[in-house]
Amino acid sequence: MSAMSATPAPRTLLRQMFDAAIASAQPALCLPPHLPQPGKGRTIVIGAGKASAAMARALEDHWPGPLQGLVLTRYGYQVPCERIEIVQAAHPVPDEAGLAASRRIAQMVTGLSADDLVIALISGGGSSLLVAPAPGLTLGDKRAVNSALLASGATIREMNCVRRHLSALKGGRLGALCHPARVVTLLISDVPGDDPRDIASGPTVGDPTTCADALAIVDRYRMDLPAPVRRQLESGAGESVKPGDPRLARSELRMITAPQIALEAAAEVARAAGVAVHILGDSLEGEARDLGKAMAGIARQVALRGQPFEPPCVLLSGGETTVTVRGQGRGGRNVEFLLALALTLDGLAGVHAIAGDTDGVDGAAEIAGAVVGPDTLARAWASGVNPRASLDANDGHGFFSGLGDSVVTGPTLTNVNDFRAILVEAR
């Protein structure tokens, strides 16, 4: 391939790649091959996450026998089901609807027999949705913890370690409640490394971390937490269910899709357009703005030196970055990444990028992400917007919305973490 003229316009190609990544992770496509055989007794379906309702519908459409259950999803992510009840609740900061539904899920799996089968549909977002505080804690305590975690700059792994030790259901506790029934957990990964204990904080997975580990994370980021929360961690009362616990002996995990699969789907779109693709990793982490600067450096070397890859090419990556909130703007980790990327590239010709959350929500806004190009900064200055001030204020959504460069998908009904693509055109 000799010129980018044979490909779609840069923004069109980038959006096609993002859409392909989301499409590859739709439960209707990836769930049916992983369904277990029905058991002798009842089949109970439970679940939590942004994809759980779509997972429930795919399960209903392909299940050969009777079933019943309840799954919990984010407001706006409901999918109509006939036999499985869908409850909507708040994310990322939990609410009363999530609390009530979480308690009902716990009741539903209590007192089952060894002949019964529990199918747990777990996806990203379940940590905030499945909000059943540990004894002695309240919903207000959990809301305060979630808000502190989201603003702290802690990694998703660190956040979920804390959450697992403040919950009545996460950290293997929901799986333990199902005993002696057989449990098959169908997982959609939204976390770096695809560790099951970090997907919705592992409600059916044994957890080797401790209250002491969680307390160390709280202290590391100097989080100001309610006194009952700190006592829970200091006393060890919030210890999670450990690997090897006999109550989890009949629990099985099946990963039905993950970020790497989404990146590969996007890569096929670029290759079909005649553009080389390089997947740099499916689990990149760190501060969003720091990763933006680093990726800009790589893109610059490709564009100007033809190293380590010859343009034209696409640099793909996934994972979950963090944002240490210092400003009062409307932001999310993907737009923070892009704003830092654009500032570092400083209008470099021939470099375009897209970044978005595959669940359609970057931060707390109903915006998946945004696109940038060589003219992004110039257009911002021309409209009276200071890009550096926008980054300092964590106002990525305000910045890109003002330029008309936001990417809005609406609820995608799945979640395989963040998607980033940088297109470097031929020199």
C-alpha positions as CSV (number, residue, x, y, z in Angstrom):
1,M,0.0,0.0,0.0
2,S,1.6,3.3,-1.1
3,A,-0.8,6.1,0.0
4,M,-3.5,6.8,2.5
5,S,-5.7,8.0,-0.4
6,A,-6.8,4.3,-0.8
7,T,-8.3,4.3,2.7
8,P,-11.3,6.1,4.2
9,A,-10.8,9.5,5.7
10,P,-8.7,9.3,8.9
11,R,-11.6,10.0,11.3
12,T,-13.9,7.6,9.4
13,L,-11.4,4.8,9.7
14,L,-10.8,5.4,13.3
15,R,-14.5,5.4,14.1
16,Q,-15.0,2.2,12.1
17,M,-12.3,0.6,14.2
18,F,-13.9,1.7,17.4
19,D,-17.3,0.4,16.3
20,A,-15.8,-2.9,15.3
21,A,-14.2,-3.3,18.7
22,I,-17.6,-2.7,20.4
23,A,-19.4,-5.1,18.0
24,S,-16.9,-7.9,18.7
25,A,-17.8,-7.8,22.4
26,Q,-21.6,-8.0,22.1
27,P,-23.0,-10.8,24.3
28,A,-25.3,-12.1,21.5
29,L,-22.1,-13.0,19.6
30,C,-19.7,-14.1,22.3
31,L,-21.9,-15.7,25.1
32,P,-23.7,-18.6,23.5
33,P,-20.6,-20.8,22.9
34,H,-19.8,-20.7,26.6
35,L,-23.1,-21.8,28.1
36,P,-23.0,-24.8,30.5
37,Q,-25.3,-27.8,30.3
38,P,-28.5,-27.6,32.4
39,G,-28.4,-29.3,35.8
40,K,-30.8,-31.6,37.5
41,G,-32.4,-28.9,39.6
42,R,-33.3,-25.3,39.1
43,T,-31.3,-22.8,37.0
44,I,-30.9,-19.4,38.7
45,V,-29.4,-16.5,36.8
46,I,-27.8,-13.6,38.6
47,G,-25.4,-10.9,37.5
48,A,-24.2,-7.4,37.6
49,G,-22.5,-5.0,35.2
50,K,-23.0,-2.8,32.2
51,A,-23.3,-5.8,29.9
52,S,-25.3,-8.0,32.2
53,A,-28.8,-7.3,30.7
54,A,-27.5,-8.0,27.2
55,M,-25.9,-11.1,28.5
56,A,-29.2,-12.2,30.1
57,R,-31.0,-11.7,26.8
58,A,-28.4,-13.8,25.0
59,L,-28.7,-16.5,27.6
60,E,-32.5,-16.6,27.4
61,D,-32.4,-16.8,23.6
62,H,-30.1,-19.9,23.7
63,W,-31.2,-21.7,27.0
64,P,-33.0,-25.0,26.3
65,G,-34.9,-25.3,29.6
66,P,-36.6,-23.3,32.4
67,L,-34.7,-20.6,34.3
68,Q,-35.3,-17.6,36.5
69,G,-33.2,-14.8,38.0
70,L,-32.3,-11.2,38.4
71,V,-29.4,-9.1,37.0
72,L,-28.4,-5.6,37.8
73,T,-27.2,-3.1,35.2
74,R,-26.6,0.6,34.8
75,Y,-29.4,3.0,34.1
76,G,-30.1,3.0,30.3
77,Y,-28.5,-0.4,29.7
78,Q,-31.6,-2.5,30.1
79,V,-32.5,-5.1,27.5
80,P,-36.0,-6.7,27.6
81,C,-36.1,-10.2,28.9
82,E,-39.0,-12.6,29.6
83,R,-37.8,-14.8,32.4
84,I,-34.9,-12.9,33.9
85,E,-35.7,-9.7,35.8
86,I,-33.6,-6.7,34.8
87,V,-33.0,-4.0,37.5
88,Q,-31.3,-0.7,36.8
89,A,-29.2,1.2,39.2
90,A,-26.6,4.0,39.4
91,H,-23.0,3.8,38.3
92,P,-20.3,4.8,39.2
93,V,-21.6,6.0,42.6
94,P,-24.2,3.5,43.9
95,D,-27.8,4.2,44.9
96,E,-30.7,2.6,46.8
97,A,-31.9,0.7,43.7
98,G,-28.6,-1.1,43.5
99,L,-28.6,-1.8,47.2
100,A,-32.1,-3.3,47.1
101,A,-31.4,-5.4,44.0
102,S,-28.1,-6.7,45.5
103,R,-29.9,-7.9,48.6
104,R,-32.5,-9.7,46.4
105,I,-29.7,-11.4,44.5
106,A,-28.2,-12.6,47.8
107,Q,-31.6,-14.0,48.9
108,M,-32.1,-15.7,45.6
109,V,-29.0,-17.9,45.9
110,T,-29.4,-18.6,49.6
111,G,-30.6,-22.1,50.5
112,L,-29.9,-23.8,47.1
113,S,-29.3,-27.5,46.7
114,A,-26.4,-29.4,45.1
115,D,-28.6,-30.1,42.1
116,D,-29.2,-26.4,41.3
117,L,-27.1,-24.4,38.8
118,V,-26.3,-20.7,39.2
119,I,-25.2,-18.8,36.2
120,A,-23.5,-15.6,37.1
121,L,-23.3,-12.9,34.4
122,I,-20.5,-10.6,35.4
123,S,-19.1,-7.6,33.5
124,G,-17.4,-4.3,34.1
125,G,-19.4,-1.8,36.3
126,G,-20.5,-4.6,38.7
127,S,-18.3,-3.3,41.5
128,S,-20.5,-0.2,41.9
129,L,-23.8,-1.8,41.0
130,L,-23.5,-4.8,43.3
131,V,-23.5,-2.6,46.4
132,A,-24.2,-4.7,49.5
133,P,-22.2,-3.1,52.4
134,A,-20.5,-5.3,54.9
135,P,-22.1,-5.6,58.3
136,G,-21.7,-2.3,60.1
137,L,-21.4,-0.2,57.0
138,T,-24.1,1.8,55.2
139,L,-24.9,2.8,51.6
140,G,-23.6,6.3,52.5
141,D,-20.3,4.8,53.6
142,K,-20.0,2.9,50.3
143,R,-20.9,6.0,48.3
144,A,-18.2,8.0,50.1
145,V,-15.6,5.2,49.4
146,N,-16.5,5.1,45.7
147,S,-16.2,8.8,45.3
148,A,-12.8,8.8,47.1
149,L,-11.5,6.0,45.0
150,L,-12.6,7.6,41.7
151,A,-10.8,10.8,42.6
152,S,-7.7,9.3,44.1
153,G,-5.7,8.2,41.1
154,A,-5.6,4.6,42.3
155,T,-5.5,1.9,39.7
156,I,-8.5,-0.3,39.0
157,R,-6.8,-3.2,40.7
158,E,-6.2,-1.1,43.8
159,M,-9.8,0.2,43.8
160,N,-11.2,-3.2,43.6
161,C,-9.0,-4.5,46.4
162,V,-10.5,-1.9,48.7
163,R,-14.1,-2.6,47.5
164,R,-13.7,-6.4,48.1
165,H,-13.0,-5.8,51.8
166,L,-16.0,-3.6,52.4
167,S,-18.7,-5.7,50.7
168,A,-21.1,-8.5,51.7
169,L,-21.0,-9.9,48.2
170,K,-17.8,-9.1,46.4
171,G,-14.5,-10.9,47.0
172,G,-16.0,-14.4,46.6
173,R,-18.8,-13.9,49.1
174,L,-21.6,-14.2,46.5
175,G,-20.1,-17.4,45.2
176,A,-19.9,-18.7,48.8
177,L,-23.6,-17.9,49.3
178,C,-24.5,-20.2,46.4
179,H,-22.9,-23.3,48.0
180,P,-23.6,-26.2,47.6
181,A,-25.1,-25.3,44.1
182,R,-22.8,-25.5,41.1
183,V,-21.8,-22.0,39.9
184,V,-20.7,-21.1,36.4
185,T,-19.6,-17.5,36.0
186,L,-19.6,-16.0,32.5
187,L,-17.2,-13.0,32.4
188,I,-16.6,-10.1,30.1
189,S,-13.3,-8.6,31.1
190,D,-12.9,-4.8,31.4
191,V,-9.7,-4.9,33.4
192,P,-6.0,-4.9,32.6
193,G,-4.7,-8.5,32.6
194,D,-8.2,-10.0,32.6
195,D,-7.9,-11.1,36.3
196,P,-11.3,-12.5,37.3
197,R,-11.0,-11.1,40.9
198,D,-10.9,-7.6,39.4
199,I,-13.9,-7.9,37.1
200,A,-16.8,-6.4,39.3
201,S,-14.5,-7.1,42.2
202,G,-14.8,-10.9,41.9
203,P,-18.1,-11.7,43.6
204,T,-17.7,-15.4,42.8
205,V,-13.9,-15.6,42.9
206,G,-11.6,-16.4,45.8
207,D,-9.5,-13.4,46.8
208,P,-5.9,-13.7,48.2
209,T,-5.6,-10.1,49.2
210,T,-6.3,-8.9,52.7
211,C,-7.8,-6.1,54.8
212,A,-4.2,-5.0,55.5
213,D,-3.6,-4.7,51.7
214,A,-6.7,-2.6,51.3
215,L,-5.8,-0.4,54.2
216,A,-2.3,0.2,52.7
217,I,-4.0,1.4,49.5
218,V,-6.2,3.8,51.4
219,D,-3.2,5.2,53.2
220,R,-1.0,5.4,50.1
221,Y,-3.5,7.7,48.4
222,R,-4.4,9.6,51.6
223,M,-8.1,8.9,51.2
224,D,-10.4,10.5,53.7
225,L,-12.9,7.7,54.5
226,P,-15.7,7.4,57.1
227,A,-14.6,6.2,60.4
228,P,-16.7,2.9,60.2
229,V,-14.9,2.1,56.9
230,R,-11.5,2.5,58.4
231,R,-12.4,0.4,61.5
232,Q,-13.7,-2.4,59.1
233,L,-10.2,-2.6,57.5
234,E,-8.2,-2.1,60.6
235,S,-10.1,-4.8,62.5
236,G,-9.9,-7.4,59.7
237,A,-13.7,-7.8,59.9
238,G,-14.0,-7.3,56.1
239,E,-11.8,-10.3,55.2
240,S,-12.8,-11.8,51.8
241,V,-13.3,-15.4,50.9
242,K,-9.9,-17.0,50.0
243,P,-8.9,-19.3,47.2
244,G,-9.4,-22.9,48.1
245,D,-12.4,-22.2,50.3
246,P,-14.6,-25.3,50.1
247,R,-17.7,-23.2,49.4
248,L,-16.1,-22.3,46.1
249,A,-15.2,-25.9,45.1
250,R,-18.0,-26.1,42.6
251,S,-17.4,-22.7,41.1
252,E,-16.2,-22.4,37.5
253,L,-15.1,-19.3,35.5
254,R,-15.5,-18.9,31.7
255,M,-14.1,-15.7,30.1
256,I,-16.3,-15.0,27.1
257,T,-14.6,-11.9,25.7
258,A,-11.8,-9.5,26.7
259,P,-10.0,-6.3,25.5
260,Q,-7.5,-8.2,23.3
261,I,-10.3,-9.7,21.2
262,A,-11.8,-6.2,20.7
263,L,-8.4,-4.9,19.6
264,E,-8.0,-7.7,17.1
265,A,-11.4,-7.0,15.6
266,A,-10.4,-3.3,15.2
267,A,-7.1,-4.4,13.6
268,E,-8.9,-6.4,10.9
269,V,-10.8,-3.2,9.9
270,A,-7.5,-1.3,9.5
271,R,-5.8,-4.1,7.6
272,A,-8.8,-4.4,5.3
273,A,-8.3,-0.7,4.5
274,G,-4.7,-1.5,3.6
275,V,-3.1,0.0,6.8
276,A,-0.6,-1.9,8.9
277,V,-1.5,-2.4,12.5
278,H,0.6,-2.7,15.6
279,I,-1.1,-3.7,18.9
280,L,1.0,-2.2,21.7
281,G,-0.8,-3.9,24.6
282,D,-4.3,-4.6,25.9
283,S,-3.5,-3.7,29.5
284,L,-1.7,-0.3,29.5
285,E,-2.2,1.6,32.8
286,G,-1.0,4.7,34.6
287,E,-2.1,8.3,34.6
288,A,-4.1,9.1,31.5
289,R,-2.1,12.3,30.7
290,D,1.2,10.5,31.2
291,L,0.2,7.8,28.8
292,G,-0.9,10.4,26.3
293,K,2.5,12.1,26.4
294,A,4.3,8.7,26.0
295,M,2.1,7.6,23.1
296,A,2.6,11.0,21.4
297,G,6.4,10.4,21.6
298,I,6.0,7.1,19.9
299,A,3.7,8.5,17.2
300,R,6.2,11.3,16.6
301,Q,9.0,8.9,16.1
302,V,6.9,6.9,13.6
303,A,5.8,9.9,11.7
304,L,9.3,11.6,11.5
305,R,11.7,8.7,11.6
306,G,9.8,5.7,10.5
307,Q,10.7,4.0,13.7
308,P,9.9,1.5,15.2
309,F,7.2,1.2,12.5
310,E,7.0,2.6,9.0
311,P,4.0,4.8,8.3
312,P,1.2,4.5,7.3
313,C,0.2,2.5,10.3
314,V,-2.2,2.3,13.3
315,L,-1.0,2.0,16.9
316,L,-3.6,0.2,18.9
317,S,-3.8,-0.2,22.7
318,G,-6.3,-1.0,25.4
319,G,-6.3,-1.0,29.2
320,E,-7.6,1.3,31.9
321,T,-5.8,4.5,32.9
322,T,-6.5,6.6,35.9
323,V,-7.1,10.3,36.5
324,T,-6.1,12.2,39.6
325,V,-8.8,14.8,39.8
326,R,-7.5,18.3,40.5
327,G,-9.8,20.5,38.5
328,Q,-13.6,21.1,38.4
329,G,-14.1,20.2,34.7
330,R,-16.1,17.5,33.0
331,G,-13.6,14.8,32.2
332,G,-12.8,11.1,31.8
333,R,-9.7,9.1,31.3
334,N,-10.0,8.8,27.5
335,V,-10.5,12.5,26.9
336,E,-7.7,13.3,29.4
337,F,-5.4,10.9,27.4
338,L,-6.4,12.6,24.1
339,L,-5.9,16.1,25.3
340,A,-2.4,15.3,26.7
341,L,-1.7,13.5,23.4
342,A,-2.7,16.5,21.3
343,L,-0.8,19.0,23.4
344,T,2.4,16.9,23.1
345,L,2.0,16.3,19.4
346,D,1.5,20.1,19.0
347,G,-0.2,19.9,15.6
348,L,2.1,17.3,14.1
349,A,1.0,16.7,10.5
350,G,-0.5,13.3,9.6
351,V,-1.3,12.0,13.1
352,H,-4.9,11.3,14.1
353,A,-6.3,9.5,17.1
354,I,-9.4,8.2,18.8
355,A,-9.9,7.0,22.4
356,G,-13.1,5.9,24.0
357,D,-14.6,3.6,26.6
358,T,-16.3,0.6,25.0
359,D,-19.2,0.9,27.4
360,G,-20.1,4.3,25.9
361,V,-19.4,6.3,29.1
362,D,-16.0,8.0,29.7
363,G,-16.0,9.2,33.3
364,A,-19.5,10.2,34.4
365,A,-20.6,11.7,31.1
366,E,-22.7,10.0,28.5
367,I,-19.9,10.4,26.0
368,A,-17.6,7.5,25.0
369,G,-14.5,9.6,24.1
370,A,-13.3,11.8,21.3
371,V,-11.1,12.2,18.2
372,V,-8.1,14.4,17.6
373,G,-6.2,15.5,14.5
374,P,-3.4,17.9,13.5
375,D,-5.8,20.8,13.6
376,T,-7.3,20.2,17.0
377,L,-5.2,22.7,19.0
378,A,-5.5,25.4,16.3
379,R,-9.3,25.1,16.2
380,A,-9.4,25.3,20.0
381,W,-7.3,28.5,20.1
382,A,-9.4,30.0,17.3
383,S,-12.5,29.4,19.4
384,G,-11.0,31.0,22.5
385,V,-10.3,27.8,24.4
386,N,-6.9,27.2,26.1
387,P,-6.1,23.5,25.7
388,R,-3.5,23.5,28.5
389,A,-6.0,25.2,30.9
390,S,-8.6,22.6,29.9
391,L,-6.2,19.8,30.8
392,D,-5.3,21.4,34.1
393,A,-9.1,21.6,34.9
394,N,-9.7,17.9,33.9
395,D,-12.1,19.3,31.4
396,G,-11.6,17.0,28.5
397,H,-15.3,16.6,27.7
398,G,-15.8,20.4,27.8
399,F,-12.9,20.8,25.4
400,F,-13.9,18.2,22.8
401,S,-17.6,18.9,23.0
402,G,-16.9,22.6,22.2
403,L,-15.0,21.5,19.1
404,G,-17.6,19.0,18.0
405,D,-15.1,16.2,18.3
406,S,-16.8,14.1,21.0
407,V,-17.6,10.4,20.2
408,V,-21.1,9.5,21.3
409,T,-22.3,5.9,21.0
410,G,-25.1,5.7,23.5
411,P,-25.3,2.6,25.7
412,T,-23.2,-0.1,24.0
413,L,-24.5,-2.9,26.2
414,T,-21.0,-4.3,26.7
415,N,-17.7,-3.2,28.3
416,V,-14.2,-4.4,27.4
417,N,-12.3,-1.4,28.8
418,D,-10.8,1.5,26.9
419,F,-9.9,1.6,23.2
420,R,-7.1,3.8,21.8
421,A,-6.0,4.0,18.2
422,I,-3.4,6.4,16.7
423,L,-3.3,6.6,12.9
424,V,0.0,7.9,11.4
425,E,-0.4,8.7,7.7
426,A,2.3,8.1,5.1
427,R,5.0,10.7,4.9
